[in-house]
Amino acid sequence: MPMAEALSVLSDRLGMGSADVVGTVFARWEELVGPAVAAHVRPVRIDGDTLVVSADHPAWAVQIRHLSAQVLDRLGEVTDSARRPHHLEVRVRP
């Protein structure tokens, strides 16, 4: 089995979503959200249809919540939109 196919099967079984979407989120995060946001907010994981991110300050958590629809739409533009996360969960890291 090719590595890409094996990773896709594994990520689906773990409930992480498709491997290409997971790879895109982590590899292209700065491109998806811009450098200012990426400096303070980072992706943590994809849990089913929810992208979980962490912010380094409550103000950045508010900002990314405000931008959540745009971030998810942008992710749909650069990946298979049917398999992209449909929700964004924001956590503030200590």
PyMOL Python script that loads the backbone (N, CA, C, O; Angstrom):
from pymol import cmd

cmd.read_pdbstr("""\
ATOM      1  N   MET A   1       0.847  -1.173   0.000  1.00  0.00           N
ATOM      2  CA  MET A   1       0.000   0.000   0.000  1.00  0.00           C
ATOM      3  C   MET A   1       0.895   1.240   0.000  1.00  0.00           C
ATOM      4  O   MET A   1       1.823   1.323   0.804  1.00  0.00           O
ATOM      5  N   PRO A   2       0.638   2.190  -0.873  1.00  0.00           N
ATOM      6  CA  PRO A   2       1.425   3.433  -0.888  1.00  0.00           C
ATOM      7  C   PRO A   2       1.285   4.201   0.428  1.00  0.00           C
ATOM      8  O   PRO A   2       0.241   4.151   1.078  1.00  0.00           O
ATOM      9  N   MET A   3       2.344   4.906   0.808  1.00  0.00           N
ATOM     10  CA  MET A   3       2.378   5.630   2.072  1.00  0.00           C
ATOM     11  C   MET A   3       1.222   6.620   2.195  1.00  0.00           C
ATOM     12  O   MET A   3       0.599   6.695   3.254  1.00  0.00           O
ATOM     13  N   ALA A   4       0.920   7.376   1.153  1.00  0.00           N
ATOM     14  CA  ALA A   4      -0.163   8.361   1.202  1.00  0.00           C
ATOM     15  C   ALA A   4      -1.499   7.687   1.488  1.00  0.00           C
ATOM     16  O   ALA A   4      -2.314   8.202   2.253  1.00  0.00           O
ATOM     17  N   GLU A   5      -1.712   6.542   0.873  1.00  0.00           N
ATOM     18  CA  GLU A   5      -2.960   5.813   1.097  1.00  0.00           C
ATOM     19  C   GLU A   5      -3.017   5.280   2.527  1.00  0.00           C
ATOM     20  O   GLU A   5      -4.067   5.334   3.168  1.00  0.00           O
ATOM     21  N   ALA A   6      -1.894   4.765   3.030  1.00  0.00           N
ATOM     22  CA  ALA A   6      -1.847   4.257   4.399  1.00  0.00           C
ATOM     23  C   ALA A   6      -2.113   5.368   5.411  1.00  0.00           C
ATOM     24  O   ALA A   6      -2.845   5.165   6.380  1.00  0.00           O
ATOM     25  N   LEU A   7      -1.521   6.539   5.190  1.00  0.00           N
ATOM     26  CA  LEU A   7      -1.762   7.669   6.088  1.00  0.00           C
ATOM     27  C   LEU A   7      -3.213   8.113   6.057  1.00  0.00           C
ATOM     28  O   LEU A   7      -3.782   8.476   7.087  1.00  0.00           O
ATOM     29  N   SER A   8      -3.806   8.084   4.884  1.00  0.00           N
ATOM     30  CA  SER A   8      -5.208   8.466   4.755  1.00  0.00           C
ATOM     31  C   SER A   8      -6.102   7.507   5.532  1.00  0.00           C
ATOM     32  O   SER A   8      -7.012   7.935   6.242  1.00  0.00           O
ATOM     33  N   VAL A   9      -5.841   6.208   5.396  1.00  0.00           N
ATOM     34  CA  VAL A   9      -6.627   5.202   6.117  1.00  0.00           C
ATOM     35  C   VAL A   9      -6.455   5.393   7.621  1.00  0.00           C
ATOM     36  O   VAL A   9      -7.433   5.372   8.368  1.00  0.00           O
ATOM     37  N   LEU A  10      -5.214   5.579   8.064  1.00  0.00           N
ATOM     38  CA  LEU A  10      -4.938   5.756   9.489  1.00  0.00           C
ATOM     39  C   LEU A  10      -5.609   7.008  10.047  1.00  0.00           C
ATOM     40  O   LEU A  10      -6.224   6.954  11.112  1.00  0.00           O
ATOM     41  N   SER A  11      -5.500   8.126   9.347  1.00  0.00           N
ATOM     42  CA  SER A  11      -6.100   9.360   9.855  1.00  0.00           C
ATOM     43  C   SER A  11      -7.625   9.257   9.894  1.00  0.00           C
ATOM     44  O   SER A  11      -8.254   9.793  10.806  1.00  0.00           O
ATOM     45  N   ASP A  12      -8.225   8.577   8.918  1.00  0.00           N
ATOM     46  CA  ASP A  12      -9.679   8.366   8.946  1.00  0.00           C
ATOM     47  C   ASP A  12     -10.080   7.509  10.140  1.00  0.00           C
ATOM     48  O   ASP A  12     -11.064   7.804  10.819  1.00  0.00           O
ATOM     49  N   ARG A  13      -9.321   6.455  10.396  1.00  0.00           N
ATOM     50  CA  ARG A  13      -9.635   5.564  11.530  1.00  0.00           C
ATOM     51  C   ARG A  13      -9.485   6.266  12.871  1.00  0.00           C
ATOM     52  O   ARG A  13     -10.216   5.971  13.817  1.00  0.00           O
ATOM     53  N   LEU A  14      -8.545   7.190  12.953  1.00  0.00           N
ATOM     54  CA  LEU A  14      -8.335   7.931  14.192  1.00  0.00           C
ATOM     55  C   LEU A  14      -9.285   9.119  14.340  1.00  0.00           C
ATOM     56  O   LEU A  14      -9.249   9.818  15.353  1.00  0.00           O
ATOM     57  N   GLY A  15     -10.125   9.347  13.348  1.00  0.00           N
ATOM     58  CA  GLY A  15     -11.080  10.447  13.409  1.00  0.00           C
ATOM     59  C   GLY A  15     -10.456  11.803  13.188  1.00  0.00           C
ATOM     60  O   GLY A  15     -10.998  12.822  13.616  1.00  0.00           O
ATOM     61  N   MET A  16      -9.292  11.819  12.507  1.00  0.00           N
ATOM     62  CA  MET A  16      -8.577  13.071  12.287  1.00  0.00           C
ATOM     63  C   MET A  16      -8.961  13.739  10.983  1.00  0.00           C
ATOM     64  O   MET A  16      -8.452  14.822  10.692  1.00  0.00           O
ATOM     65  N   GLY A  17      -9.819  13.159  10.198  1.00  0.00           N
ATOM     66  CA  GLY A  17     -10.130  13.721   8.898  1.00  0.00           C
ATOM     67  C   GLY A  17      -9.169  13.186   7.863  1.00  0.00           C
ATOM     68  O   GLY A  17      -8.357  12.308   8.153  1.00  0.00           O
ATOM     69  N   SER A  18      -9.258  13.707   6.674  1.00  0.00           N
ATOM     70  CA  SER A  18      -8.416  13.190   5.605  1.00  0.00           C
ATOM     71  C   SER A  18      -6.977  13.653   5.783  1.00  0.00           C
ATOM     72  O   SER A  18      -6.723  14.757   6.266  1.00  0.00           O
ATOM     73  N   ALA A  19      -6.045  12.803   5.390  1.00  0.00           N
ATOM     74  CA  ALA A  19      -4.621  13.105   5.550  1.00  0.00           C
ATOM     75  C   ALA A  19      -4.215  14.346   4.766  1.00  0.00           C
ATOM     76  O   ALA A  19      -3.365  15.114   5.216  1.00  0.00           O
ATOM     77  N   ASP A  20      -4.817  14.546   3.593  1.00  0.00           N
ATOM     78  CA  ASP A  20      -4.438  15.729   2.809  1.00  0.00           C
ATOM     79  C   ASP A  20      -4.895  17.012   3.493  1.00  0.00           C
ATOM     80  O   ASP A  20      -4.195  18.023   3.429  1.00  0.00           O
ATOM     81  N   VAL A  21      -6.047  16.992   4.140  1.00  0.00           N
ATOM     82  CA  VAL A  21      -6.518  18.178   4.861  1.00  0.00           C
ATOM     83  C   VAL A  21      -5.634  18.432   6.082  1.00  0.00           C
ATOM     84  O   VAL A  21      -5.247  19.570   6.344  1.00  0.00           O
ATOM     85  N   VAL A  22      -5.315  17.373   6.826  1.00  0.00           N
ATOM     86  CA  VAL A  22      -4.438  17.513   7.997  1.00  0.00           C
ATOM     87  C   VAL A  22      -3.091  18.079   7.566  1.00  0.00           C
ATOM     88  O   VAL A  22      -2.573  19.008   8.186  1.00  0.00           O
ATOM     89  N   GLY A  23      -2.529  17.518   6.505  1.00  0.00           N
ATOM     90  CA  GLY A  23      -1.241  17.998   6.002  1.00  0.00           C
ATOM     91  C   GLY A  23      -1.296  19.446   5.573  1.00  0.00           C
ATOM     92  O   GLY A  23      -0.376  20.216   5.846  1.00  0.00           O
ATOM     93  N   THR A  24      -2.371  19.820   4.901  1.00  0.00           N
ATOM     94  CA  THR A  24      -2.509  21.207   4.442  1.00  0.00           C
ATOM     95  C   THR A  24      -2.606  22.168   5.616  1.00  0.00           C
ATOM     96  O   THR A  24      -1.973  23.224   5.605  1.00  0.00           O
ATOM     97  N   VAL A  25      -3.387  21.817   6.623  1.00  0.00           N
ATOM     98  CA  VAL A  25      -3.543  22.697   7.787  1.00  0.00           C
ATOM     99  C   VAL A  25      -2.199  22.965   8.441  1.00  0.00           C
ATOM    100  O   VAL A  25      -1.858  24.114   8.725  1.00  0.00           O
ATOM    101  N   PHE A  26      -1.439  21.909   8.680  1.00  0.00           N
ATOM    102  CA  PHE A  26      -0.179  22.083   9.402  1.00  0.00           C
ATOM    103  C   PHE A  26       0.928  22.646   8.519  1.00  0.00           C
ATOM    104  O   PHE A  26       1.750  23.427   8.998  1.00  0.00           O
ATOM    105  N   ALA A  27       0.968  22.277   7.265  1.00  0.00           N
ATOM    106  CA  ALA A  27       2.037  22.754   6.377  1.00  0.00           C
ATOM    107  C   ALA A  27       1.804  24.171   5.873  1.00  0.00           C
ATOM    108  O   ALA A  27       2.760  24.901   5.610  1.00  0.00           O
ATOM    109  N   ARG A  28       0.545  24.564   5.735  1.00  0.00           N
ATOM    110  CA  ARG A  28       0.248  25.855   5.112  1.00  0.00           C
ATOM    111  C   ARG A  28      -0.501  26.798   6.046  1.00  0.00           C
ATOM    112  O   ARG A  28      -1.198  27.699   5.582  1.00  0.00           O
ATOM    113  N   TRP A  29      -0.365  26.602   7.352  1.00  0.00           N
ATOM    114  CA  TRP A  29      -1.109  27.390   8.331  1.00  0.00           C
ATOM    115  C   TRP A  29      -0.896  28.887   8.148  1.00  0.00           C
ATOM    116  O   TRP A  29      -1.859  29.653   8.126  1.00  0.00           O
ATOM    117  N   GLU A  30       0.363  29.310   8.016  1.00  0.00           N
ATOM    118  CA  GLU A  30       0.640  30.742   7.864  1.00  0.00           C
ATOM    119  C   GLU A  30      -0.020  31.293   6.604  1.00  0.00           C
ATOM    120  O   GLU A  30      -0.540  32.408   6.615  1.00  0.00           O
ATOM    121  N   GLU A  31      -0.003  30.535   5.541  1.00  0.00           N
ATOM    122  CA  GLU A  31      -0.655  30.954   4.300  1.00  0.00           C
ATOM    123  C   GLU A  31      -2.173  31.049   4.479  1.00  0.00           C
ATOM    124  O   GLU A  31      -2.812  31.929   3.903  1.00  0.00           O
ATOM    125  N   LEU A  32      -2.745  30.150   5.270  1.00  0.00           N
ATOM    126  CA  LEU A  32      -4.192  30.120   5.471  1.00  0.00           C
ATOM    127  C   LEU A  32      -4.679  31.300   6.312  1.00  0.00           C
ATOM    128  O   LEU A  32      -5.733  31.870   6.030  1.00  0.00           O
ATOM    129  N   VAL A  33      -3.913  31.670   7.348  1.00  0.00           N
ATOM    130  CA  VAL A  33      -4.397  32.689   8.288  1.00  0.00           C
ATOM    131  C   VAL A  33      -3.615  33.993   8.239  1.00  0.00           C
ATOM    132  O   VAL A  33      -4.048  34.992   8.814  1.00  0.00           O
ATOM    133  N   GLY A  34      -2.483  34.002   7.569  1.00  0.00           N
ATOM    134  CA  GLY A  34      -1.635  35.188   7.521  1.00  0.00           C
ATOM    135  C   GLY A  34      -0.584  35.145   8.608  1.00  0.00           C
ATOM    136  O   GLY A  34      -0.775  34.491   9.634  1.00  0.00           O
ATOM    137  N   PRO A  35       0.527  35.836   8.396  1.00  0.00           N
ATOM    138  CA  PRO A  35       1.643  35.767   9.341  1.00  0.00           C
ATOM    139  C   PRO A  35       1.338  36.350  10.723  1.00  0.00           C
ATOM    140  O   PRO A  35       1.836  35.838  11.725  1.00  0.00           O
ATOM    141  N   ALA A  36       0.545  37.391  10.794  1.00  0.00           N
ATOM    142  CA  ALA A  36       0.242  37.999  12.095  1.00  0.00           C
ATOM    143  C   ALA A  36      -0.532  37.027  12.983  1.00  0.00           C
ATOM    144  O   ALA A  36      -0.193  36.843  14.152  1.00  0.00           O
ATOM    145  N   VAL A  37      -1.561  36.411  12.430  1.00  0.00           N
ATOM    146  CA  VAL A  37      -2.352  35.455  13.206  1.00  0.00           C
ATOM    147  C   VAL A  37      -1.521  34.206  13.499  1.00  0.00           C
ATOM    148  O   VAL A  37      -1.551  33.692  14.617  1.00  0.00           O
ATOM    149  N   ALA A  38      -0.779  33.715  12.501  1.00  0.00           N
ATOM    150  CA  ALA A  38       0.011  32.491  12.677  1.00  0.00           C
ATOM    151  C   ALA A  38       1.068  32.638  13.769  1.00  0.00           C
ATOM    152  O   ALA A  38       1.476  31.645  14.373  1.00  0.00           O
ATOM    153  N   ALA A  39       1.510  33.856  14.025  1.00  0.00           N
ATOM    154  CA  ALA A  39       2.493  34.089  15.087  1.00  0.00           C
ATOM    155  C   ALA A  39       1.903  33.869  16.477  1.00  0.00           C
ATOM    156  O   ALA A  39       2.643  33.690  17.444  1.00  0.00           O
ATOM    157  N   HIS A  40       0.564  33.882  16.583  1.00  0.00           N
ATOM    158  CA  HIS A  40      -0.090  33.791  17.892  1.00  0.00           C
ATOM    159  C   HIS A  40      -1.091  32.646  18.014  1.00  0.00           C
ATOM    160  O   HIS A  40      -1.503  32.294  19.119  1.00  0.00           O
ATOM    161  N   VAL A  41      -1.476  32.075  16.898  1.00  0.00           N
ATOM    162  CA  VAL A  41      -2.468  30.990  16.892  1.00  0.00           C
ATOM    163  C   VAL A  41      -1.897  29.854  16.062  1.00  0.00           C
ATOM    164  O   VAL A  41      -1.392  30.078  14.962  1.00  0.00           O
ATOM    165  N   ARG A  42      -1.975  28.633  16.584  1.00  0.00           N
ATOM    166  CA  ARG A  42      -1.462  27.499  15.823  1.00  0.00           C
ATOM    167  C   ARG A  42      -2.450  26.341  15.859  1.00  0.00           C
ATOM    168  O   ARG A  42      -3.196  26.188  16.826  1.00  0.00           O
ATOM    169  N   PRO A  43      -2.457  25.531  14.815  1.00  0.00           N
ATOM    170  CA  PRO A  43      -3.342  24.370  14.815  1.00  0.00           C
ATOM    171  C   PRO A  43      -2.812  23.315  15.783  1.00  0.00           C
ATOM    172  O   PRO A  43      -1.603  23.141  15.933  1.00  0.00           O
ATOM    173  N   VAL A  44      -3.737  22.617  16.435  1.00  0.00           N
ATOM    174  CA  VAL A  44      -3.368  21.573  17.378  1.00  0.00           C
ATOM    175  C   VAL A  44      -3.713  20.206  16.809  1.00  0.00           C
ATOM    176  O   VAL A  44      -2.891  19.290  16.814  1.00  0.00           O
ATOM    177  N   ARG A  45      -4.959  20.081  16.310  1.00  0.00           N
ATOM    178  CA  ARG A  45      -5.397  18.810  15.745  1.00  0.00           C
ATOM    179  C   ARG A  45      -6.718  19.017  15.016  1.00  0.00           C
ATOM    180  O   ARG A  45      -7.375  20.050  15.147  1.00  0.00           O
ATOM    181  N   ILE A  46      -7.077  18.008  14.252  1.00  0.00           N
ATOM    182  CA  ILE A  46      -8.408  17.954  13.661  1.00  0.00           C
ATOM    183  C   ILE A  46      -9.112  16.789  14.318  1.00  0.00           C
ATOM    184  O   ILE A  46      -8.640  15.654  14.266  1.00  0.00           O
ATOM    185  N   ASP A  47     -10.236  17.072  14.932  1.00  0.00           N
ATOM    186  CA  ASP A  47     -11.016  16.078  15.664  1.00  0.00           C
ATOM    187  C   ASP A  47     -12.352  15.938  14.964  1.00  0.00           C
ATOM    188  O   ASP A  47     -13.272  16.717  15.213  1.00  0.00           O
ATOM    189  N   GLY A  48     -12.466  14.941  14.081  1.00  0.00           N
ATOM    190  CA  GLY A  48     -13.682  14.786  13.292  1.00  0.00           C
ATOM    191  C   GLY A  48     -13.816  15.945  12.333  1.00  0.00           C
ATOM    192  O   GLY A  48     -12.969  16.136  11.460  1.00  0.00           O
ATOM    193  N   ASP A  49     -14.876  16.723  12.490  1.00  0.00           N
ATOM    194  CA  ASP A  49     -15.061  17.883  11.601  1.00  0.00           C
ATOM    195  C   ASP A  49     -14.746  19.201  12.303  1.00  0.00           C
ATOM    196  O   ASP A  49     -15.236  20.259  11.910  1.00  0.00           O
ATOM    197  N   THR A  50     -13.915  19.120  13.355  1.00  0.00           N
ATOM    198  CA  THR A  50     -13.538  20.301  14.122  1.00  0.00           C
ATOM    199  C   THR A  50     -12.026  20.512  14.085  1.00  0.00           C
ATOM    200  O   THR A  50     -11.253  19.613  14.417  1.00  0.00           O
ATOM    201  N   LEU A  51     -11.625  21.698  13.682  1.00  0.00           N
ATOM    202  CA  LEU A  51     -10.226  22.099  13.744  1.00  0.00           C
ATOM    203  C   LEU A  51     -10.007  22.748  15.102  1.00  0.00           C
ATOM    204  O   LEU A  51     -10.660  23.734  15.442  1.00  0.00           O
ATOM    205  N   VAL A  52      -9.086  22.189  15.874  1.00  0.00           N
ATOM    206  CA  VAL A  52      -8.765  22.718  17.197  1.00  0.00           C
ATOM    207  C   VAL A  52      -7.482  23.534  17.071  1.00  0.00           C
ATOM    208  O   VAL A  52      -6.469  23.045  16.571  1.00  0.00           O
ATOM    209  N   VAL A  53      -7.538  24.776  17.529  1.00  0.00           N
ATOM    210  CA  VAL A  53      -6.380  25.656  17.498  1.00  0.00           C
ATOM    211  C   VAL A  53      -6.117  26.195  18.895  1.00  0.00           C
ATOM    212  O   VAL A  53      -7.007  26.217  19.745  1.00  0.00           O
ATOM    213  N   SER A  54      -4.868  26.636  19.121  1.00  0.00           N
ATOM    214  CA  SER A  54      -4.558  27.262  20.404  1.00  0.00           C
ATOM    215  C   SER A  54      -3.999  28.658  20.157  1.00  0.00           C
ATOM    216  O   SER A  54      -3.231  28.889  19.223  1.00  0.00           O
ATOM    217  N   ALA A  55      -4.400  29.562  21.007  1.00  0.00           N
ATOM    218  CA  ALA A  55      -3.963  30.956  20.932  1.00  0.00           C
ATOM    219  C   ALA A  55      -3.108  31.258  22.151  1.00  0.00           C
ATOM    220  O   ALA A  55      -3.325  30.697  23.225  1.00  0.00           O
ATOM    221  N   ASP A  56      -2.129  32.154  21.981  1.00  0.00           N
ATOM    222  CA  ASP A  56      -1.229  32.465  23.091  1.00  0.00           C
ATOM    223  C   ASP A  56      -1.745  33.577  24.002  1.00  0.00           C
ATOM    224  O   ASP A  56      -1.096  33.930  24.986  1.00  0.00           O
ATOM    225  N   HIS A  57      -2.911  34.127  23.672  1.00  0.00           N
ATOM    226  CA  HIS A  57      -3.476  35.209  24.482  1.00  0.00           C
ATOM    227  C   HIS A  57      -4.980  35.259  24.217  1.00  0.00           C
ATOM    228  O   HIS A  57      -5.412  34.992  23.095  1.00  0.00           O
ATOM    229  N   PRO A  58      -5.784  35.595  25.227  1.00  0.00           N
ATOM    230  CA  PRO A  58      -7.225  35.663  25.023  1.00  0.00           C
ATOM    231  C   PRO A  58      -7.649  36.602  23.883  1.00  0.00           C
ATOM    232  O   PRO A  58      -8.639  36.336  23.201  1.00  0.00           O
ATOM    233  N   ALA A  59      -6.914  37.683  23.676  1.00  0.00           N
ATOM    234  CA  ALA A  59      -7.269  38.604  22.586  1.00  0.00           C
ATOM    235  C   ALA A  59      -7.138  37.910  21.230  1.00  0.00           C
ATOM    236  O   ALA A  59      -7.953  38.141  20.337  1.00  0.00           O
ATOM    237  N   TRP A  60      -6.115  37.059  21.067  1.00  0.00           N
ATOM    238  CA  TRP A  60      -5.951  36.328  19.811  1.00  0.00           C
ATOM    239  C   TRP A  60      -7.006  35.241  19.673  1.00  0.00           C
ATOM    240  O   TRP A  60      -7.405  34.901  18.559  1.00  0.00           O
ATOM    241  N   ALA A  61      -7.459  34.695  20.792  1.00  0.00           N
ATOM    242  CA  ALA A  61      -8.550  33.718  20.747  1.00  0.00           C
ATOM    243  C   ALA A  61      -9.825  34.377  20.218  1.00  0.00           C
ATOM    244  O   ALA A  61     -10.545  33.793  19.408  1.00  0.00           O
ATOM    245  N   VAL A  62     -10.093  35.590  20.682  1.00  0.00           N
ATOM    246  CA  VAL A  62     -11.262  36.329  20.189  1.00  0.00           C
ATOM    247  C   VAL A  62     -11.112  36.613  18.700  1.00  0.00           C
ATOM    248  O   VAL A  62     -12.064  36.463  17.935  1.00  0.00           O
ATOM    249  N   GLN A  63      -9.926  37.019  18.296  1.00  0.00           N
ATOM    250  CA  GLN A  63      -9.674  37.342  16.889  1.00  0.00           C
ATOM    251  C   GLN A  63      -9.896  36.129  15.988  1.00  0.00           C
ATOM    252  O   GLN A  63     -10.562  36.244  14.959  1.00  0.00           O
ATOM    253  N   ILE A  64      -9.351  34.971  16.355  1.00  0.00           N
ATOM    254  CA  ILE A  64      -9.490  33.796  15.498  1.00  0.00           C
ATOM    255  C   ILE A  64     -10.931  33.276  15.519  1.00  0.00           C
ATOM    256  O   ILE A  64     -11.396  32.720  14.524  1.00  0.00           O
ATOM    257  N   ARG A  65     -11.634  33.446  16.622  1.00  0.00           N
ATOM    258  CA  ARG A  65     -13.060  33.074  16.636  1.00  0.00           C
ATOM    259  C   ARG A  65     -13.825  33.953  15.646  1.00  0.00           C
ATOM    260  O   ARG A  65     -14.696  33.474  14.920  1.00  0.00           O
ATOM    261  N   HIS A  66     -13.494  35.225  15.627  1.00  0.00           N
ATOM    262  CA  HIS A  66     -14.131  36.163  14.705  1.00  0.00           C
ATOM    263  C   HIS A  66     -13.844  35.788  13.247  1.00  0.00           C
ATOM    264  O   HIS A  66     -14.693  35.973  12.374  1.00  0.00           O
ATOM    265  N   LEU A  67     -12.657  35.268  12.996  1.00  0.00           N
ATOM    266  CA  LEU A  67     -12.238  34.901  11.635  1.00  0.00           C
ATOM    267  C   LEU A  67     -12.534  33.441  11.281  1.00  0.00           C
ATOM    268  O   LEU A  67     -12.173  32.990  10.194  1.00  0.00           O
ATOM    269  N   SER A  68     -13.178  32.705  12.167  1.00  0.00           N
ATOM    270  CA  SER A  68     -13.324  31.263  11.969  1.00  0.00           C
ATOM    271  C   SER A  68     -13.985  30.890  10.644  1.00  0.00           C
ATOM    272  O   SER A  68     -13.517  29.972   9.971  1.00  0.00           O
ATOM    273  N   ALA A  69     -15.043  31.564  10.257  1.00  0.00           N
ATOM    274  CA  ALA A  69     -15.709  31.234   8.986  1.00  0.00           C
ATOM    275  C   ALA A  69     -14.774  31.459   7.807  1.00  0.00           C
ATOM    276  O   ALA A  69     -14.745  30.661   6.871  1.00  0.00           O
ATOM    277  N   GLN A  70     -14.010  32.544   7.852  1.00  0.00           N
ATOM    278  CA  GLN A  70     -13.070  32.827   6.771  1.00  0.00           C
ATOM    279  C   GLN A  70     -11.944  31.792   6.717  1.00  0.00           C
ATOM    280  O   GLN A  70     -11.543  31.366   5.634  1.00  0.00           O
ATOM    281  N   VAL A  71     -11.440  31.393   7.870  1.00  0.00           N
ATOM    282  CA  VAL A  71     -10.375  30.392   7.914  1.00  0.00           C
ATOM    283  C   VAL A  71     -10.875  29.066   7.352  1.00  0.00           C
ATOM    284  O   VAL A  71     -10.188  28.433   6.550  1.00  0.00           O
ATOM    285  N   LEU A  72     -12.058  28.648   7.763  1.00  0.00           N
ATOM    286  CA  LEU A  72     -12.611  27.385   7.284  1.00  0.00           C
ATOM    287  C   LEU A  72     -12.927  27.447   5.791  1.00  0.00           C
ATOM    288  O   LEU A  72     -12.709  26.474   5.068  1.00  0.00           O
ATOM    289  N   ASP A  73     -13.437  28.582   5.330  1.00  0.00           N
ATOM    290  CA  ASP A  73     -13.678  28.748   3.893  1.00  0.00           C
ATOM    291  C   ASP A  73     -12.376  28.689   3.114  1.00  0.00           C
ATOM    292  O   ASP A  73     -12.306  28.049   2.065  1.00  0.00           O
ATOM    293  N   ARG A  74     -11.355  29.348   3.617  1.00  0.00           N
ATOM    294  CA  ARG A  74     -10.041  29.348   2.955  1.00  0.00           C
ATOM    295  C   ARG A  74      -9.485  27.928   2.901  1.00  0.00           C
ATOM    296  O   ARG A  74      -8.919  27.520   1.887  1.00  0.00           O
ATOM    297  N   LEU A  75      -9.640  27.186   3.972  1.00  0.00           N
ATOM    298  CA  LEU A  75      -9.197  25.797   3.994  1.00  0.00           C
ATOM    299  C   LEU A  75      -9.940  24.979   2.945  1.00  0.00           C
ATOM    300  O   LEU A  75      -9.351  24.120   2.290  1.00  0.00           O
ATOM    301  N   GLY A  76     -11.233  25.247   2.787  1.00  0.00           N
ATOM    302  CA  GLY A  76     -12.014  24.575   1.758  1.00  0.00           C
ATOM    303  C   GLY A  76     -11.557  24.913   0.354  1.00  0.00           C
ATOM    304  O   GLY A  76     -11.691  24.094  -0.555  1.00  0.00           O
ATOM    305  N   GLU A  77     -11.016  26.111   0.164  1.00  0.00           N
ATOM    306  CA  GLU A  77     -10.519  26.515  -1.152  1.00  0.00           C
ATOM    307  C   GLU A  77      -9.251  25.772  -1.541  1.00  0.00           C
ATOM    308  O   GLU A  77      -9.039  25.493  -2.721  1.00  0.00           O
ATOM    309  N   VAL A  78      -8.414  25.451  -0.578  1.00  0.00           N
ATOM    310  CA  VAL A  78      -7.125  24.826  -0.891  1.00  0.00           C
ATOM    311  C   VAL A  78      -7.121  23.311  -0.699  1.00  0.00           C
ATOM    312  O   VAL A  78      -6.118  22.652  -0.973  1.00  0.00           O
ATOM    313  N   THR A  79      -8.236  22.758  -0.230  1.00  0.00           N
ATOM    314  CA  THR A  79      -8.365  21.310  -0.066  1.00  0.00           C
ATOM    315  C   THR A  79      -9.696  20.874  -0.663  1.00  0.00           C
ATOM    316  O   THR A  79     -10.424  21.666  -1.263  1.00  0.00           O
ATOM    317  N   ASP A  80      -9.987  19.613  -0.483  1.00  0.00           N
ATOM    318  CA  ASP A  80     -11.292  19.079  -0.869  1.00  0.00           C
ATOM    319  C   ASP A  80     -12.321  19.662   0.099  1.00  0.00           C
ATOM    320  O   ASP A  80     -12.370  19.267   1.263  1.00  0.00           O
ATOM    321  N   SER A  81     -13.127  20.582  -0.368  1.00  0.00           N
ATOM    322  CA  SER A  81     -14.032  21.308   0.534  1.00  0.00           C
ATOM    323  C   SER A  81     -15.020  20.403   1.249  1.00  0.00           C
ATOM    324  O   SER A  81     -15.487  20.749   2.334  1.00  0.00           O
ATOM    325  N   ALA A  82     -15.347  19.267   0.678  1.00  0.00           N
ATOM    326  CA  ALA A  82     -16.287  18.353   1.329  1.00  0.00           C
ATOM    327  C   ALA A  82     -15.653  17.688   2.556  1.00  0.00           C
ATOM    328  O   ALA A  82     -16.369  17.270   3.466  1.00  0.00           O
ATOM    329  N   ARG A  83     -14.321  17.587   2.589  1.00  0.00           N
ATOM    330  CA  ARG A  83     -13.639  16.894   3.678  1.00  0.00           C
ATOM    331  C   ARG A  83     -12.989  17.842   4.679  1.00  0.00           C
ATOM    332  O   ARG A  83     -12.339  17.399   5.626  1.00  0.00           O
ATOM    333  N   ARG A  84     -13.162  19.140   4.472  1.00  0.00           N
ATOM    334  CA  ARG A  84     -12.546  20.107   5.377  1.00  0.00           C
ATOM    335  C   ARG A  84     -13.309  20.156   6.694  1.00  0.00           C
ATOM    336  O   ARG A  84     -14.483  19.788   6.737  1.00  0.00           O
ATOM    337  N   PRO A  85     -12.663  20.606   7.772  1.00  0.00           N
ATOM    338  CA  PRO A  85     -13.385  20.814   9.033  1.00  0.00           C
ATOM    339  C   PRO A  85     -14.473  21.865   8.846  1.00  0.00           C
ATOM    340  O   PRO A  85     -14.324  22.795   8.053  1.00  0.00           O
ATOM    341  N   HIS A  86     -15.549  21.710   9.572  1.00  0.00           N
ATOM    342  CA  HIS A  86     -16.665  22.651   9.479  1.00  0.00           C
ATOM    343  C   HIS A  86     -16.834  23.483  10.745  1.00  0.00           C
ATOM    344  O   HIS A  86     -17.686  24.369  10.807  1.00  0.00           O
ATOM    345  N   HIS A  87     -16.023  23.193  11.745  1.00  0.00           N
ATOM    346  CA  HIS A  87     -16.087  23.927  13.021  1.00  0.00           C
ATOM    347  C   HIS A  87     -14.668  24.271  13.465  1.00  0.00           C
ATOM    348  O   HIS A  87     -13.713  23.573  13.125  1.00  0.00           O
ATOM    349  N   LEU A  88     -14.545  25.342  14.218  1.00  0.00           N
ATOM    350  CA  LEU A  88     -13.262  25.755  14.765  1.00  0.00           C
ATOM    351  C   LEU A  88     -13.416  25.869  16.273  1.00  0.00           C
ATOM    352  O   LEU A  88     -14.295  26.577  16.765  1.00  0.00           O
ATOM    353  N   GLU A  89     -12.570  25.179  16.993  1.00  0.00           N
ATOM    354  CA  GLU A  89     -12.547  25.249  18.457  1.00  0.00           C
ATOM    355  C   GLU A  89     -11.256  25.948  18.862  1.00  0.00           C
ATOM    356  O   GLU A  89     -10.169  25.575  18.420  1.00  0.00           O
ATOM    357  N   VAL A  90     -11.387  26.956  19.699  1.00  0.00           N
ATOM    358  CA  VAL A  90     -10.231  27.751  20.093  1.00  0.00           C
ATOM    359  C   VAL A  90      -9.951  27.547  21.572  1.00  0.00           C
ATOM    360  O   VAL A  90     -10.848  27.604  22.414  1.00  0.00           O
ATOM    361  N   ARG A  91      -8.685  27.309  21.859  1.00  0.00           N
ATOM    362  CA  ARG A  91      -8.243  27.192  23.242  1.00  0.00           C
ATOM    363  C   ARG A  91      -7.125  28.199  23.483  1.00  0.00           C
ATOM    364  O   ARG A  91      -6.337  28.500  22.586  1.00  0.00           O
ATOM    365  N   VAL A  92      -7.071  28.708  24.691  1.00  0.00           N
ATOM    366  CA  VAL A  92      -5.986  29.630  25.064  1.00  0.00           C
ATOM    367  C   VAL A  92      -4.958  28.810  25.819  1.00  0.00           C
ATOM    368  O   VAL A  92      -5.270  28.180  26.829  1.00  0.00           O
ATOM    369  N   ARG A  93      -3.715  28.822  25.314  1.00  0.00           N
ATOM    370  CA  ARG A  93      -2.658  28.066  25.979  1.00  0.00           C
ATOM    371  C   ARG A  93      -2.020  28.949  27.048  1.00  0.00           C
ATOM    372  O   ARG A  93      -1.887  30.162  26.885  1.00  0.00           O
ATOM    373  N   PRO A  94      -1.639  28.315  28.120  1.00  0.00           N
ATOM    374  CA  PRO A  94      -1.020  29.087  29.227  1.00  0.00           C
ATOM    375  C   PRO A  94       0.344  29.618  28.865  1.00  0.00           C
ATOM    376  O   PRO A  94       0.986  30.280  29.681  1.00  0.00           O
TER     377      PRO A  94
END
""", "prot")
cmd.dss("prot")
cmd.show_as("cartoon", "prot")
cmd.util.cbc("prot")
cmd.orient("prot")
